[in-house]
Amino acid sequence: MSDIESQDERAGFWFALTAYGSWGVIPVYFKLVAFATPIEIIAHRVHWVALVIFSVEGLYHQRKVTATGG
């Protein structure tokens, strides 16, 4: 077995474990947020996704500027 196949098997194991685990966690999540309206949940998701995207973009831009020296 090559090193690449070993890495693929390890990655596959973690992906499968994550997928299986999410099936157990998602119902609990929905019970915890049952009090919130769908609009409120969507608003939070949009807010947090935008925050993460802008943060990652800022870090990427900062790294790119630092690497080019300008």
PyMOL Python script that loads the backbone (N, CA, C, O; Angstrom):
from pymol import cmd

cmd.read_pdbstr("""\
ATOM      1  N   MET A   1       0.853  -1.172   0.000  1.00  0.00           N
ATOM      2  CA  MET A   1       0.000   0.000   0.000  1.00  0.00           C
ATOM      3  C   MET A   1       0.901   1.237   0.000  1.00  0.00           C
ATOM      4  O   MET A   1       1.822   1.353   0.808  1.00  0.00           O
ATOM      5  N   SER A   2       0.618   2.140  -0.905  1.00  0.00           N
ATOM      6  CA  SER A   2       1.431   3.351  -1.007  1.00  0.00           C
ATOM      7  C   SER A   2       1.024   4.359   0.064  1.00  0.00           C
ATOM      8  O   SER A   2      -0.011   4.221   0.716  1.00  0.00           O
ATOM      9  N   ASP A   3       1.865   5.371   0.223  1.00  0.00           N
ATOM     10  CA  ASP A   3       1.593   6.416   1.210  1.00  0.00           C
ATOM     11  C   ASP A   3       0.325   7.194   0.867  1.00  0.00           C
ATOM     12  O   ASP A   3      -0.429   7.591   1.755  1.00  0.00           O
ATOM     13  N   ILE A   4       0.098   7.408  -0.432  1.00  0.00           N
ATOM     14  CA  ILE A   4      -1.102   8.148  -0.868  1.00  0.00           C
ATOM     15  C   ILE A   4      -2.358   7.354  -0.542  1.00  0.00           C
ATOM     16  O   ILE A   4      -3.346   7.924  -0.078  1.00  0.00           O
ATOM     17  N   GLU A   5      -2.334   6.031  -0.779  1.00  0.00           N
ATOM     18  CA  GLU A   5      -3.500   5.206  -0.460  1.00  0.00           C
ATOM     19  C   GLU A   5      -3.773   5.211   1.034  1.00  0.00           C
ATOM     20  O   GLU A   5      -4.928   5.235   1.460  1.00  0.00           O
ATOM     21  N   SER A   6      -2.711   5.189   1.831  1.00  0.00           N
ATOM     22  CA  SER A   6      -2.863   5.233   3.276  1.00  0.00           C
ATOM     23  C   SER A   6      -3.493   6.551   3.718  1.00  0.00           C
ATOM     24  O   SER A   6      -4.368   6.563   4.583  1.00  0.00           O
ATOM     25  N   GLN A   7      -3.056   7.648   3.131  1.00  0.00           N
ATOM     26  CA  GLN A   7      -3.637   8.961   3.455  1.00  0.00           C
ATOM     27  C   GLN A   7      -5.095   9.024   3.036  1.00  0.00           C
ATOM     28  O   GLN A   7      -5.930   9.572   3.755  1.00  0.00           O
ATOM     29  N   ASP A   8      -5.405   8.460   1.864  1.00  0.00           N
ATOM     30  CA  ASP A   8      -6.794   8.445   1.394  1.00  0.00           C
ATOM     31  C   ASP A   8      -7.688   7.636   2.333  1.00  0.00           C
ATOM     32  O   ASP A   8      -8.814   8.036   2.632  1.00  0.00           O
ATOM     33  N   GLU A   9      -7.172   6.488   2.797  1.00  0.00           N
ATOM     34  CA  GLU A   9      -7.961   5.678   3.721  1.00  0.00           C
ATOM     35  C   GLU A   9      -8.176   6.403   5.041  1.00  0.00           C
ATOM     36  O   GLU A   9      -9.268   6.347   5.607  1.00  0.00           O
ATOM     37  N   ARG A  10      -7.152   7.079   5.536  1.00  0.00           N
ATOM     38  CA  ARG A  10      -7.280   7.835   6.780  1.00  0.00           C
ATOM     39  C   ARG A  10      -8.300   8.963   6.614  1.00  0.00           C
ATOM     40  O   ARG A  10      -9.145   9.181   7.482  1.00  0.00           O
ATOM     41  N   ALA A  11      -8.211   9.677   5.488  1.00  0.00           N
ATOM     42  CA  ALA A  11      -9.156  10.765   5.228  1.00  0.00           C
ATOM     43  C   ALA A  11     -10.574  10.204   5.112  1.00  0.00           C
ATOM     44  O   ALA A  11     -11.517  10.788   5.645  1.00  0.00           O
ATOM     45  N   GLY A  12     -10.725   9.088   4.425  1.00  0.00           N
ATOM     46  CA  GLY A  12     -12.038   8.462   4.281  1.00  0.00           C
ATOM     47  C   GLY A  12     -12.634   8.054   5.610  1.00  0.00           C
ATOM     48  O   GLY A  12     -13.835   8.201   5.836  1.00  0.00           O
ATOM     49  N   PHE A  13     -11.790   7.543   6.484  1.00  0.00           N
ATOM     50  CA  PHE A  13     -12.247   7.168   7.830  1.00  0.00           C
ATOM     51  C   PHE A  13     -12.793   8.379   8.560  1.00  0.00           C
ATOM     52  O   PHE A  13     -13.872   8.313   9.149  1.00  0.00           O
ATOM     53  N   TRP A  14     -12.055   9.497   8.529  1.00  0.00           N
ATOM     54  CA  TRP A  14     -12.498  10.701   9.248  1.00  0.00           C
ATOM     55  C   TRP A  14     -13.746  11.309   8.628  1.00  0.00           C
ATOM     56  O   TRP A  14     -14.612  11.809   9.345  1.00  0.00           O
ATOM     57  N   PHE A  15     -13.847  11.273   7.293  1.00  0.00           N
ATOM     58  CA  PHE A  15     -15.064  11.772   6.630  1.00  0.00           C
ATOM     59  C   PHE A  15     -16.271  10.924   7.033  1.00  0.00           C
ATOM     60  O   PHE A  15     -17.341  11.462   7.321  1.00  0.00           O
ATOM     61  N   ALA A  16     -16.098   9.595   7.054  1.00  0.00           N
ATOM     62  CA  ALA A  16     -17.193   8.701   7.434  1.00  0.00           C
ATOM     63  C   ALA A  16     -17.586   8.919   8.888  1.00  0.00           C
ATOM     64  O   ALA A  16     -18.773   8.951   9.211  1.00  0.00           O
ATOM     65  N   LEU A  17     -16.596   9.069   9.771  1.00  0.00           N
ATOM     66  CA  LEU A  17     -16.875   9.301  11.182  1.00  0.00           C
ATOM     67  C   LEU A  17     -17.609  10.621  11.390  1.00  0.00           C
ATOM     68  O   LEU A  17     -18.534  10.701  12.198  1.00  0.00           O
ATOM     69  N   THR A  18     -17.199  11.648  10.664  1.00  0.00           N
ATOM     70  CA  THR A  18     -17.856  12.952  10.757  1.00  0.00           C
ATOM     71  C   THR A  18     -19.301  12.872  10.262  1.00  0.00           C
ATOM     72  O   THR A  18     -20.209  13.406  10.898  1.00  0.00           O
ATOM     73  N   ALA A  19     -19.509  12.206   9.132  1.00  0.00           N
ATOM     74  CA  ALA A  19     -20.865  12.069   8.592  1.00  0.00           C
ATOM     75  C   ALA A  19     -21.760  11.293   9.563  1.00  0.00           C
ATOM     76  O   ALA A  19     -22.903  11.679   9.811  1.00  0.00           O
ATOM     77  N   TYR A  20     -21.231  10.206  10.104  1.00  0.00           N
ATOM     78  CA  TYR A  20     -22.008   9.399  11.046  1.00  0.00           C
ATOM     79  C   TYR A  20     -22.319  10.198  12.304  1.00  0.00           C
ATOM     80  O   TYR A  20     -23.439  10.155  12.813  1.00  0.00           O
ATOM     81  N   GLY A  21     -21.329  10.924  12.801  1.00  0.00           N
ATOM     82  CA  GLY A  21     -21.524  11.738  14.001  1.00  0.00           C
ATOM     83  C   GLY A  21     -22.531  12.848  13.793  1.00  0.00           C
ATOM     84  O   GLY A  21     -23.306  13.171  14.694  1.00  0.00           O
ATOM     85  N   SER A  22     -22.520  13.433  12.607  1.00  0.00           N
ATOM     86  CA  SER A  22     -23.459  14.531  12.346  1.00  0.00           C
ATOM     87  C   SER A  22     -24.908  14.039  12.361  1.00  0.00           C
ATOM     88  O   SER A  22     -25.813  14.797  12.708  1.00  0.00           O
ATOM     89  N   TRP A  23     -25.131  12.786  11.988  1.00  0.00           N
ATOM     90  CA  TRP A  23     -26.488  12.249  12.051  1.00  0.00           C
ATOM     91  C   TRP A  23     -26.991  12.206  13.480  1.00  0.00           C
ATOM     92  O   TRP A  23     -28.199  12.283  13.708  1.00  0.00           O
ATOM     93  N   GLY A  24     -26.092  12.084  14.452  1.00  0.00           N
ATOM     94  CA  GLY A  24     -26.495  12.091  15.846  1.00  0.00           C
ATOM     95  C   GLY A  24     -26.616  13.485  16.425  1.00  0.00           C
ATOM     96  O   GLY A  24     -27.420  13.717  17.327  1.00  0.00           O
ATOM     97  N   VAL A  25     -25.819  14.420  15.910  1.00  0.00           N
ATOM     98  CA  VAL A  25     -25.785  15.774  16.464  1.00  0.00           C
ATOM     99  C   VAL A  25     -26.878  16.663  15.876  1.00  0.00           C
ATOM    100  O   VAL A  25     -27.426  17.507  16.585  1.00  0.00           O
ATOM    101  N   ILE A  26     -27.195  16.497  14.634  1.00  0.00           N
ATOM    102  CA  ILE A  26     -28.159  17.376  13.964  1.00  0.00           C
ATOM    103  C   ILE A  26     -29.538  17.368  14.631  1.00  0.00           C
ATOM    104  O   ILE A  26     -30.111  18.442  14.814  1.00  0.00           O
ATOM    105  N   PRO A  27     -30.095  16.218  15.001  1.00  0.00           N
ATOM    106  CA  PRO A  27     -31.397  16.267  15.692  1.00  0.00           C
ATOM    107  C   PRO A  27     -31.343  17.033  17.017  1.00  0.00           C
ATOM    108  O   PRO A  27     -32.297  17.726  17.373  1.00  0.00           O
ATOM    109  N   VAL A  28     -30.239  16.911  17.740  1.00  0.00           N
ATOM    110  CA  VAL A  28     -30.086  17.653  18.993  1.00  0.00           C
ATOM    111  C   VAL A  28     -30.038  19.149  18.697  1.00  0.00           C
ATOM    112  O   VAL A  28     -30.656  19.945  19.404  1.00  0.00           O
ATOM    113  N   TYR A  29     -29.307  19.527  17.655  1.00  0.00           N
ATOM    114  CA  TYR A  29     -29.212  20.932  17.256  1.00  0.00           C
ATOM    115  C   TYR A  29     -30.599  21.502  16.949  1.00  0.00           C
ATOM    116  O   TYR A  29     -30.940  22.592  17.407  1.00  0.00           O
ATOM    117  N   PHE A  30     -31.390  20.770  16.180  1.00  0.00           N
ATOM    118  CA  PHE A  30     -32.720  21.259  15.820  1.00  0.00           C
ATOM    119  C   PHE A  30     -33.624  21.382  17.046  1.00  0.00           C
ATOM    120  O   PHE A  30     -34.455  22.288  17.104  1.00  0.00           O
ATOM    121  N   LYS A  31     -33.480  20.497  18.016  1.00  0.00           N
ATOM    122  CA  LYS A  31     -34.263  20.626  19.249  1.00  0.00           C
ATOM    123  C   LYS A  31     -33.847  21.871  20.024  1.00  0.00           C
ATOM    124  O   LYS A  31     -34.688  22.551  20.612  1.00  0.00           O
ATOM    125  N   LEU A  32     -32.537  22.172  20.025  1.00  0.00           N
ATOM    126  CA  LEU A  32     -32.036  23.332  20.762  1.00  0.00           C
ATOM    127  C   LEU A  32     -32.473  24.657  20.140  1.00  0.00           C
ATOM    128  O   LEU A  32     -32.646  25.644  20.856  1.00  0.00           O
ATOM    129  N   VAL A  33     -32.652  24.695  18.822  1.00  0.00           N
ATOM    130  CA  VAL A  33     -33.031  25.951  18.158  1.00  0.00           C
ATOM    131  C   VAL A  33     -34.502  25.973  17.756  1.00  0.00           C
ATOM    132  O   VAL A  33     -34.904  26.783  16.919  1.00  0.00           O
ATOM    133  N   ALA A  34     -35.298  25.102  18.337  1.00  0.00           N
ATOM    134  CA  ALA A  34     -36.721  25.029  17.981  1.00  0.00           C
ATOM    135  C   ALA A  34     -37.471  26.317  18.323  1.00  0.00           C
ATOM    136  O   ALA A  34     -38.488  26.620  17.700  1.00  0.00           O
ATOM    137  N   PHE A  35     -36.985  27.074  19.300  1.00  0.00           N
ATOM    138  CA  PHE A  35     -37.656  28.310  19.701  1.00  0.00           C
ATOM    139  C   PHE A  35     -37.464  29.433  18.678  1.00  0.00           C
ATOM    140  O   PHE A  35     -38.255  30.375  18.648  1.00  0.00           O
ATOM    141  N   ALA A  36     -36.434  29.348  17.849  1.00  0.00           N
ATOM    142  CA  ALA A  36     -36.114  30.426  16.906  1.00  0.00           C
ATOM    143  C   ALA A  36     -36.948  30.283  15.633  1.00  0.00           C
ATOM    144  O   ALA A  36     -37.293  29.179  15.213  1.00  0.00           O
ATOM    145  N   THR A  37     -37.257  31.421  15.038  1.00  0.00           N
ATOM    146  CA  THR A  37     -37.984  31.400  13.768  1.00  0.00           C
ATOM    147  C   THR A  37     -37.002  31.106  12.630  1.00  0.00           C
ATOM    148  O   THR A  37     -35.802  31.337  12.778  1.00  0.00           O
ATOM    149  N   PRO A  38     -37.493  30.604  11.512  1.00  0.00           N
ATOM    150  CA  PRO A  38     -36.608  30.338  10.383  1.00  0.00           C
ATOM    151  C   PRO A  38     -35.850  31.585   9.903  1.00  0.00           C
ATOM    152  O   PRO A  38     -34.681  31.492   9.528  1.00  0.00           O
ATOM    153  N   ILE A  39     -36.504  32.732   9.914  1.00  0.00           N
ATOM    154  CA  ILE A  39     -35.850  33.978   9.491  1.00  0.00           C
ATOM    155  C   ILE A  39     -34.680  34.311  10.419  1.00  0.00           C
ATOM    156  O   ILE A  39     -33.618  34.739   9.966  1.00  0.00           O
ATOM    157  N   GLU A  40     -34.887  34.108  11.715  1.00  0.00           N
ATOM    158  CA  GLU A  40     -33.827  34.380  12.689  1.00  0.00           C
ATOM    159  C   GLU A  40     -32.631  33.455  12.466  1.00  0.00           C
ATOM    160  O   GLU A  40     -31.485  33.899  12.545  1.00  0.00           O
ATOM    161  N   ILE A  41     -32.880  32.197  12.193  1.00  0.00           N
ATOM    162  CA  ILE A  41     -31.793  31.244  11.936  1.00  0.00           C
ATOM    163  C   ILE A  41     -31.045  31.624  10.676  1.00  0.00           C
ATOM    164  O   ILE A  41     -29.814  31.607  10.657  1.00  0.00           O
ATOM    165  N   ILE A  42     -31.774  31.969   9.619  1.00  0.00           N
ATOM    166  CA  ILE A  42     -31.119  32.367   8.365  1.00  0.00           C
ATOM    167  C   ILE A  42     -30.305  33.634   8.569  1.00  0.00           C
ATOM    168  O   ILE A  42     -29.195  33.744   8.048  1.00  0.00           O
ATOM    169  N   ALA A  43     -30.836  34.586   9.315  1.00  0.00           N
ATOM    170  CA  ALA A  43     -30.101  35.826   9.574  1.00  0.00           C
ATOM    171  C   ALA A  43     -28.793  35.545  10.316  1.00  0.00           C
ATOM    172  O   ALA A  43     -27.761  36.133   9.992  1.00  0.00           O
ATOM    173  N   HIS A  44     -28.828  34.668  11.288  1.00  0.00           N
ATOM    174  CA  HIS A  44     -27.607  34.312  12.000  1.00  0.00           C
ATOM    175  C   HIS A  44     -26.608  33.617  11.083  1.00  0.00           C
ATOM    176  O   HIS A  44     -25.412  33.903  11.129  1.00  0.00           O
ATOM    177  N   ARG A  45     -27.097  32.713  10.259  1.00  0.00           N
ATOM    178  CA  ARG A  45     -26.191  32.008   9.341  1.00  0.00           C
ATOM    179  C   ARG A  45     -25.541  32.967   8.358  1.00  0.00           C
ATOM    180  O   ARG A  45     -24.345  32.863   8.087  1.00  0.00           O
ATOM    181  N   VAL A  46     -26.318  33.896   7.824  1.00  0.00           N
ATOM    182  CA  VAL A  46     -25.762  34.889   6.897  1.00  0.00           C
ATOM    183  C   VAL A  46     -24.717  35.744   7.607  1.00  0.00           C
ATOM    184  O   VAL A  46     -23.640  35.996   7.068  1.00  0.00           O
ATOM    185  N   HIS A  47     -25.037  36.179   8.800  1.00  0.00           N
ATOM    186  CA  HIS A  47     -24.118  37.019   9.579  1.00  0.00           C
ATOM    187  C   HIS A  47     -22.798  36.296   9.838  1.00  0.00           C
ATOM    188  O   HIS A  47     -21.731  36.851   9.576  1.00  0.00           O
ATOM    189  N   TRP A  48     -22.857  35.066  10.349  1.00  0.00           N
ATOM    190  CA  TRP A  48     -21.633  34.354  10.707  1.00  0.00           C
ATOM    191  C   TRP A  48     -20.837  33.934   9.477  1.00  0.00           C
ATOM    192  O   TRP A  48     -19.606  33.965   9.504  1.00  0.00           O
ATOM    193  N   VAL A  49     -21.512  33.546   8.405  1.00  0.00           N
ATOM    194  CA  VAL A  49     -20.793  33.189   7.180  1.00  0.00           C
ATOM    195  C   VAL A  49     -20.076  34.408   6.610  1.00  0.00           C
ATOM    196  O   VAL A  49     -18.928  34.309   6.177  1.00  0.00           O
ATOM    197  N   ALA A  50     -20.747  35.548   6.609  1.00  0.00           N
ATOM    198  CA  ALA A  50     -20.109  36.775   6.112  1.00  0.00           C
ATOM    199  C   ALA A  50     -18.893  37.125   6.965  1.00  0.00           C
ATOM    200  O   ALA A  50     -17.851  37.504   6.430  1.00  0.00           O
ATOM    201  N   LEU A  51     -19.015  37.003   8.268  1.00  0.00           N
ATOM    202  CA  LEU A  51     -17.895  37.280   9.163  1.00  0.00           C
ATOM    203  C   LEU A  51     -16.706  36.367   8.875  1.00  0.00           C
ATOM    204  O   LEU A  51     -15.566  36.829   8.821  1.00  0.00           O
ATOM    205  N   VAL A  52     -16.964  35.091   8.694  1.00  0.00           N
ATOM    206  CA  VAL A  52     -15.888  34.140   8.401  1.00  0.00           C
ATOM    207  C   VAL A  52     -15.265  34.433   7.039  1.00  0.00           C
ATOM    208  O   VAL A  52     -14.042  34.430   6.906  1.00  0.00           O
ATOM    209  N   ILE A  53     -16.091  34.686   6.031  1.00  0.00           N
ATOM    210  CA  ILE A  53     -15.570  34.948   4.688  1.00  0.00           C
ATOM    211  C   ILE A  53     -14.697  36.201   4.683  1.00  0.00           C
ATOM    212  O   ILE A  53     -13.603  36.196   4.118  1.00  0.00           O
ATOM    213  N   PHE A  54     -15.176  37.270   5.308  1.00  0.00           N
ATOM    214  CA  PHE A  54     -14.383  38.504   5.344  1.00  0.00           C
ATOM    215  C   PHE A  54     -13.094  38.320   6.135  1.00  0.00           C
ATOM    216  O   PHE A  54     -12.064  38.890   5.776  1.00  0.00           O
ATOM    217  N   SER A  55     -13.139  37.536   7.201  1.00  0.00           N
ATOM    218  CA  SER A  55     -11.930  37.275   7.984  1.00  0.00           C
ATOM    219  C   SER A  55     -10.910  36.476   7.177  1.00  0.00           C
ATOM    220  O   SER A  55      -9.725  36.810   7.157  1.00  0.00           O
ATOM    221  N   VAL A  56     -11.373  35.430   6.521  1.00  0.00           N
ATOM    222  CA  VAL A  56     -10.465  34.613   5.703  1.00  0.00           C
ATOM    223  C   VAL A  56      -9.914  35.434   4.553  1.00  0.00           C
ATOM    224  O   VAL A  56      -8.723  35.354   4.252  1.00  0.00           O
ATOM    225  N   GLU A  57     -10.748  36.212   3.916  1.00  0.00           N
ATOM    226  CA  GLU A  57     -10.292  37.064   2.814  1.00  0.00           C
ATOM    227  C   GLU A  57      -9.260  38.074   3.305  1.00  0.00           C
ATOM    228  O   GLU A  57      -8.259  38.313   2.630  1.00  0.00           O
ATOM    229  N   GLY A  58      -9.492  38.665   4.464  1.00  0.00           N
ATOM    230  CA  GLY A  58      -8.537  39.617   5.017  1.00  0.00           C
ATOM    231  C   GLY A  58      -7.199  38.967   5.320  1.00  0.00           C
ATOM    232  O   GLY A  58      -6.147  39.539   5.033  1.00  0.00           O
ATOM    233  N   LEU A  59      -7.236  37.770   5.902  1.00  0.00           N
ATOM    234  CA  LEU A  59      -5.987  37.060   6.189  1.00  0.00           C
ATOM    235  C   LEU A  59      -5.269  36.670   4.904  1.00  0.00           C
ATOM    236  O   LEU A  59      -4.046  36.778   4.813  1.00  0.00           O
ATOM    237  N   TYR A  60      -6.028  36.217   3.911  1.00  0.00           N
ATOM    238  CA  TYR A  60      -5.439  35.843   2.630  1.00  0.00           C
ATOM    239  C   TYR A  60      -4.792  37.057   1.977  1.00  0.00           C
ATOM    240  O   TYR A  60      -3.672  36.967   1.473  1.00  0.00           O
ATOM    241  N   HIS A  61      -5.484  38.184   1.982  1.00  0.00           N
ATOM    242  CA  HIS A  61      -4.958  39.408   1.369  1.00  0.00           C
ATOM    243  C   HIS A  61      -3.711  39.881   2.116  1.00  0.00           C
ATOM    244  O   HIS A  61      -2.735  40.304   1.496  1.00  0.00           O
ATOM    245  N   GLN A  62      -3.745  39.809   3.438  1.00  0.00           N
ATOM    246  CA  GLN A  62      -2.598  40.210   4.245  1.00  0.00           C
ATOM    247  C   GLN A  62      -1.390  39.331   3.951  1.00  0.00           C
ATOM    248  O   GLN A  62      -0.272  39.832   3.830  1.00  0.00           O
ATOM    249  N   ARG A  63      -1.604  38.042   3.836  1.00  0.00           N
ATOM    250  CA  ARG A  63      -0.511  37.109   3.542  1.00  0.00           C
ATOM    251  C   ARG A  63       0.042  37.373   2.138  1.00  0.00           C
ATOM    252  O   ARG A  63       1.253  37.336   1.920  1.00  0.00           O
ATOM    253  N   LYS A  64      -0.858  37.639   1.195  1.00  0.00           N
ATOM    254  CA  LYS A  64      -0.449  37.882  -0.190  1.00  0.00           C
ATOM    255  C   LYS A  64       0.369  39.169  -0.277  1.00  0.00           C
ATOM    256  O   LYS A  64       1.386  39.203  -0.969  1.00  0.00           O
ATOM    257  N   VAL A  65      -0.057  40.222   0.410  1.00  0.00           N
ATOM    258  CA  VAL A  65       0.668  41.488   0.407  1.00  0.00           C
ATOM    259  C   VAL A  65       2.029  41.311   1.079  1.00  0.00           C
ATOM    260  O   VAL A  65       3.030  41.834   0.589  1.00  0.00           O
ATOM    261  N   THR A  66       2.076  40.586   2.183  1.00  0.00           N
ATOM    262  CA  THR A  66       3.339  40.358   2.887  1.00  0.00           C
ATOM    263  C   THR A  66       4.299  39.550   2.027  1.00  0.00           C
ATOM    264  O   THR A  66       5.500  39.819   2.013  1.00  0.00           O
ATOM    265  N   ALA A  67       3.775  38.558   1.307  1.00  0.00           N
ATOM    266  CA  ALA A  67       4.622  37.690   0.485  1.00  0.00           C
ATOM    267  C   ALA A  67       5.205  38.452  -0.704  1.00  0.00           C
ATOM    268  O   ALA A  67       6.325  38.167  -1.128  1.00  0.00           O
ATOM    269  N   THR A  68       4.465  39.409  -1.243  1.00  0.00           N
ATOM    270  CA  THR A  68       4.952  40.158  -2.408  1.00  0.00           C
ATOM    271  C   THR A  68       5.762  41.371  -1.989  1.00  0.00           C
ATOM    272  O   THR A  68       6.402  42.010  -2.825  1.00  0.00           O
ATOM    273  N   GLY A  69       5.742  41.695  -0.708  1.00  0.00           N
ATOM    274  CA  GLY A  69       6.513  42.814  -0.211  1.00  0.00           C
ATOM    275  C   GLY A  69       5.871  44.167  -0.465  1.00  0.00           C
ATOM    276  O   GLY A  69       6.545  45.193  -0.372  1.00  0.00           O
ATOM    277  N   GLY A  70       4.607  44.192  -0.778  1.00  0.00           N
ATOM    278  CA  GLY A  70       3.985  45.479  -1.047  1.00  0.00           C
ATOM    279  C   GLY A  70       2.626  45.494  -0.604  1.00  0.00           C
ATOM    280  O   GLY A  70       1.940  46.506  -0.751  1.00  0.00           O
TER     281      GLY A  70
END
""", "prot")
cmd.dss("prot")
cmd.show_as("cartoon", "prot")
cmd.util.cbc("prot")
cmd.orient("prot")
